[in-house]
Amino acid sequence: MRLLALLALGSFSLWAQTAGRITGTVSDSTGAVVPGADVRLSLPRSDKPVMETKTTTEGLFHLSGVTPGTYDLKVEAAGFNSQLLRDVKVDPARETVIPTLTLSIAAVTAAADM
């Protein structure tokens, strides 16, 4: 039983040393941060996220425990156009810092009543 516990602890320790993490900031075109934006990490050219989070009130996001590899990162927020960053490389046991992602304001469409 003790050996099994040590093996499990060793496996977790090895995983923790190989996983990477991604951090970044989301702002609008004026430089103001965008809180509550959806941040989704997916395999390249896939719409199904493998991890997701929301930006904090300071516009920051953090994804930890990311398996090393290459991903697409998509950011969406109400009232803004989404932004897709392709080929984000995550290295083992490293932090990948994404340059500030700037969201542009979505076009407003109005319907006229006749």
C-alpha positions in Angstrom: 0.0 0.0 0.0 2.8 2.4 0.9 4.6 1.6 -2.4 1.3 2.4 -4.3 1.0 5.7 -2.6 4.6 6.6 -3.5 4.1 5.6 -7.1 0.9 7.8 -7.3 2.7 10.7 -5.7 5.6 10.3 -8.1 3.3 10.2 -11.1 1.6 13.4 -10.0 4.9 15.1 -9.3 6.1 14.1 -12.8 2.9 15.4 -14.4 3.2 18.7 -12.5 6.8 19.1 -13.8 5.8 18.6 -17.4 2.6 20.6 -17.6 2.8 24.2 -18.8 0.7 27.2 -18.3 -0.6 30.2 -20.3 -1.2 33.7 -19.0 -2.2 36.9 -20.6 -4.4 40.1 -20.6 -7.4 41.1 -22.6 -8.1 44.8 -23.4 -10.2 46.9 -25.7 -8.9 49.2 -28.4 -8.7 52.1 -25.9 -6.4 50.0 -23.6 -9.1 49.4 -21.0 -9.1 45.8 -19.6 -12.0 43.5 -20.5 -13.2 41.6 -17.4 -15.3 38.5 -17.8 -14.1 37.6 -21.3 -14.3 33.9 -22.3 -10.9 32.4 -23.0 -10.9 29.0 -24.7 -7.9 26.8 -25.5 -8.5 24.2 -28.2 -6.5 21.8 -30.3 -5.5 23.4 -33.7 -8.4 24.0 -36.0 -10.9 22.6 -33.5 -13.9 24.3 -32.0 -14.0 22.1 -29.0 -12.1 23.6 -26.0 -9.8 21.5 -24.0 -9.6 24.2 -21.3 -11.4 27.4 -20.7 -11.5 30.3 -18.2 -12.7 33.9 -17.8 -10.7 37.0 -17.4 -10.5 38.6 -14.0 -11.7 42.1 -13.1 -8.2 43.2 -14.1 -8.6 41.5 -17.5 -6.0 38.8 -16.7 -6.4 35.1 -17.5 -4.5 32.0 -16.4 -4.6 28.4 -17.7 -2.5 26.0 -15.7 -1.9 22.3 -16.1 -1.7 22.6 -19.9 -0.3 19.5 -21.7 2.7 20.7 -23.8 1.8 21.1 -27.4 0.4 23.6 -29.9 -3.0 25.1 -29.5 -5.5 27.8 -30.7 -6.6 30.4 -28.2 -9.9 32.2 -28.7 -11.2 35.1 -26.7 -14.8 36.4 -26.8 -16.7 39.0 -24.9 -20.1 40.6 -25.3 -20.1 43.7 -27.5 -16.7 42.8 -29.0 -15.4 40.9 -32.0 -13.7 37.6 -31.0 -10.0 37.1 -31.5 -8.3 33.9 -32.4 -4.6 33.3 -31.8 -3.3 30.3 -33.7 -0.3 28.1 -33.0 0.2 28.9 -29.3 3.1 26.7 -28.2 3.2 25.5 -24.7 6.5 24.0 -23.4 6.9 21.6 -20.5 7.1 23.2 -17.0 7.1 26.7 -18.5 4.8 29.7 -18.6 3.7 30.9 -22.0 2.9 34.6 -21.7 0.6 35.8 -24.4 1.0 39.4 -25.5 -2.0 41.6 -24.7 -5.0 40.5 -26.8 -6.9 43.6 -28.0 -10.6 43.2 -28.8 -12.3 45.5 -31.2 -15.8 46.8 -30.6 -18.4 44.8 -32.6 -20.4 46.7 -35.3 -23.8 47.8 -34.1 -26.7 47.0 -36.4 -30.0 48.7 -36.1 -33.4 47.6 -37.4 -35.8 50.2 -38.6 -39.5 49.7 -37.8 -41.8 50.4 -40.7 
